[in-house]
Amino acid sequence: MSTENISFASLNLAPEILKALDEFGYTTPTPIQAQAIPIVLEGRDLMAGAQTGTGKTAAFALPMLQKLMPLASTSASPARHPIRALILVPTRELAIQVEASVKVYAKHSPLRSLVVYGGVDIKTQTPHLMKGVEILVATPGRLLDHVEQRTLQLGQVQMLILDEADRMLDMGFMPDLKRILALLPKQRQNLMFSATFSTEIKKLSEEFLKDPILVEVARSNATNENVTQKVYHVAQEDKHALLAQILNETETKQVIVFTKTKLTASRLARQLVREGISADAIHGDKSQAERIQALDAFKQGKINALIATDVAARGLDIDQLPMVINYEIPSAPEDYVHRIGRTGRAGALGIAISLVSPDEEKYLKEIEKLIKREITKETTNLPARGSRSSSDHQPREKSYDRAASTPRPSPAKKSIDPWFDKPYEPTGDIAAKPQTNQLYKTNKPKREVAALLGGLPRKG
Ligand code: AMP
């Protein structure tokens, strides 16, 4: 059965929340929302397999607000606004986005939310904390800073949410997470969201979830069916020229270009700017203000190409991003899935282009193994070296086919077929594949198709 028939109202959400959703333009719950919301409202622990772009934020934020609603207070006293829900996220950008979403959904309730993250003066956050907030979104390190400074109390936390748990582990947050868990009341509800199910993630979930229900909206490590993936085999020293060509030829206005290192990101952004392409880099060495500025400029269309490293890009929520380019493909195949998950959201079409040098062939093979498909190979039509203005003037070591027909990447346009504009319809084998995970209890008997993308019976 399709999730099309499920409404937010049928999920038993309060009128205040429904009103906010309506004003924000959400009409239908996405599959992860349709599946997760009833489970969270029941008070169960949840392990959710969902990538960015599936609507996972609302999947935890809406039932969280619903559960906190009876405790909402209009009193000005900080004591009436203890931290009741703690949302831990790996990056500052994601923290900001998650809290912004919570604020939108909570706008018609007196529940207060706040975001705290590192890289900014802790003193600026303290006065807001002191006023009292029910919902705190935090990066683990900064949360512990506040704990040390005794600027917050965690004794009344009744709900803990770990968002992008896999990335938190990748970023080495495990010791911080353990310290935080030890500070929380034992009696609480735990929700964990992860794009992938590695052995470490399973271990973490065993450690901190109690008898969880597993929901999954896409096969772990699956890639979005709406994203057209292409590979160009190109010598490392020719990548810059090919990238410039793709960016110049495409009608697409917003492209994220991924590099492996901060250094390459900065250098590439400068090179592109010199060639008249509006670009900026976003990576961990930039100050928070610079990162926000670059992201805002990109969102407003002032910058066409945002050059990002994996860590910096994590959590970037840019609606309708039509194109992602891997200037360098990642050595961890899961990162490829994360990267291309930036495009093709909510049923829109997207394009993901990877520039693969001979040295990177082995990584490409790993990726194809993980996503269980071969990525279409394209040929380049770069002009002969010397006639282009690349600033990468290194000798070419290997020739490749430059004579083939124009490989112009088609811009990701919304299809005229309205099917593509429907949110989160199940497609292909993602929808058809039953989830099997021995480690968790699933809600199969009760909701026999709940574990499948989009498959939830209607309530009532
Ligand atoms: P997330 O996976 O939480 O990062 O959400 C991805 C995007 O989907 C965000 O831009 C959300 O605002 C949007 N979104 C989430 N839920 C819905 C919904 N039910 N209807 C339409 N858009 C949604």
Boltz pocket constraint, residues with backbone or C-beta under 6 A from the ligand:
constraints:
  - pocket:
      binder: B
      contacts: [[A, 25], [A, 26], [A, 27], [A, 28], [A, 29], [A, 30], [A, 33], [A, 51], [A, 52], [A, 53], [A, 54], [A, 55], [A, 56], [A, 57], [A, 58], [A, 317], [A, 319], [A, 346], [A, 423]]
      max_distance: 6.0
